[in-house]
């Protein structure tokens, strides 16, 4: 049974559910402890995944979903009265006037969320940097090679915090906001998210392969050979170092690419499933990257095998911290499995 049907049928729809208040949890009171932690009490009228938000302006605006929580919070909280959450608040919260400090509790179930998917019709394309190849410049983006892919679905937006918190029960992000992309996640955490989502839905969700990511970023069979995903002017299609104001941004605000996919450059990096390594020279079908687990890095315009090093995985798309030249469609980067930062996020693929 496909319990999470809204995630699979909302192909190409807008991000309608982000930030919605479902009015099934009612904040009652709070108290600040001597160690600056805060106890929050609420009533819960619908079982589900519970998240906490805070306001320091009397309820005009709220910040969250918050981290460093314990108690009746996270996944699978059952309805009932006098629920309790403990928040390890930053030190300055004990100085905020009490009439300005307010909390909001949100509860979500799977049916409250939308994860729009874009169908990507399979095809054959040239993977890699043709500009470098034409000029005989050594790069980890060459040799260019022919890749043939089967059909797949890919999430239209980077995974947002409201979706992540509902599935995983906690928020690892540095920047907080329901409709902001989840950040500060490792490859292993991204894999765990995909696995748990698959268990809940009965469909197979996973990280994109590097070739699937590049094919989708280039616009698939609709490609117009743009430099960046969606255009040649990065100001129109991505949040980068030049325009981000040093923060992530709500998904879907920039221009989409030819397939209708948003934010494939900038905002947050996106993990891929492949181990980082040298491109093949031969034509390939549905490649999954190198398979021998050797630690291969690209250094000083040459590939080097390291003994006893950490295996790295591919990460794509650049982020809000990166210059424009790190965000074009063929640009590759790599990080270790457990590496996590405030600019690492994820986008998922669903198999047909």
Rosetta blueprint (number, residue, H / E / L):
1 X L
2 X L
3 X L
4 X L
5 X H
6 X H
7 X H
8 X H
9 X H
10 X L
11 X L
12 X L
13 X L
14 X L
15 X L
16 X L
17 X L
18 X L
19 X L
20 X L
21 X L
22 X L
23 X L
24 X L
25 X E
26 X E
27 X E
28 X E
29 X E
30 X E
31 X E
32 X E
33 X L
34 X L
35 X L
36 X L
37 X L
38 X E
39 X E
40 X E
41 X E
42 X E
43 X E
44 X E
45 X L
46 X L
47 X L
48 X E
49 X E
50 X E
51 X E
52 X E
53 X E
54 X E
55 X E
56 X L
57 X L
58 X L
59 X L
60 X L
61 X L
62 X L
63 X E
64 X E
65 X L
66 X L
67 X L
68 X L
69 X E
70 X E
71 X E
72 X L
73 X L
74 X E
75 X E
76 X E
77 X E
78 X L
79 X L
80 X E
81 X E
82 X E
83 X E
84 X E
85 X E
86 X E
87 X E
88 X L
89 X L
90 X L
91 X H
92 X H
93 X H
94 X H
95 X H
96 X L
97 X L
98 X L
99 X L
100 X L
101 X L
102 X E
103 X E
104 X E
105 X E
106 X E
107 X E
108 X E
109 X L
110 X H
111 X H
112 X H
113 X L
114 X L
115 X L
116 X L
117 X E
118 X E
119 X E
120 X E
121 X L
122 X L
123 X E
124 X E
125 X E
126 X E
127 X E
128 X L
129 X L
130 X H
131 X H
132 X H
133 X H
134 X H
135 X L
136 X L
137 X L
138 X L
139 X L
140 X L
141 X L
142 X L
143 X L
144 X L
145 X E
146 X E
147 X E
148 X E
149 X E
150 X L
151 X L
152 X E
153 X E
154 X E
155 X E
156 X L
157 X L
158 X L
159 X L
160 X E
161 X H
162 X H
163 X H
164 X H
165 X H
166 X H
167 X H
168 X H
169 X L
170 X L
171 X L
172 X L
173 X L
174 X L
175 X L
176 X L
177 X L
178 X L
179 X L
180 X E
181 X E
182 X L
183 X L
184 X L
185 X L
186 X L
187 X H
188 X H
189 X H
190 X H
191 X H
192 X H
193 X H
194 X H
195 X H
196 X H
197 X H
198 X H
199 X H
200 X H
201 X H
202 X L
203 X L
204 X L
205 X E
206 X E
207 X E
208 X L
209 X L
210 X H
211 X H
212 X H
213 X H
214 X H
215 X H
216 X H
217 X H
218 X L
219 X L
220 X H
221 X H
222 X H
223 X L
224 X L
225 X L
226 X L
227 X L
228 X E
229 X L
230 X L
231 X E
232 X L
233 X L
234 X H
235 X H
236 X H
237 X H
238 X L
239 X E
240 X L
241 X L
242 X L
243 X L
244 X L
245 X L
246 X L
247 X L
248 X L
249 X L
250 X E
251 X L
252 X L
253 X L
254 X L
255 X L
256 X L
257 X L
258 X L
259 X L
260 X L
261 X L
262 X L
263 X L
264 X L
265 X L
266 X E
267 X L
268 X L
269 X E
270 X E
271 X E
272 X E
273 X E
274 X E
275 X E
276 X L
277 X L
278 X L
279 X L
280 X L
281 X L
282 X L
283 X L
284 X E
285 X E
286 X L
287 X L
288 X L
289 X L
290 X E
291 X L
292 X L
293 X L
294 X L
295 X E
296 X E
297 X E
298 X E
299 X E
300 X L
301 X L
302 X E
303 X E
304 X E
305 X E
306 X E
307 X L
308 X L
309 X L
310 X L
311 X L
312 X E
313 X E
314 X E
315 X E
316 X E
317 X L
318 X L
319 X L
320 X L
321 X L
322 X L
323 X L
324 X H
325 X H
326 X H
327 X L
328 X L
329 X L
330 X L
331 X L
332 X E
333 X E
334 X E
335 X E
336 X E
337 X L
338 X L
339 X L
340 X L
341 X L
342 X L
343 X L
344 X E
345 X E
346 X L
347 X L
348 X E
349 X E
350 X E
351 X L
352 X L
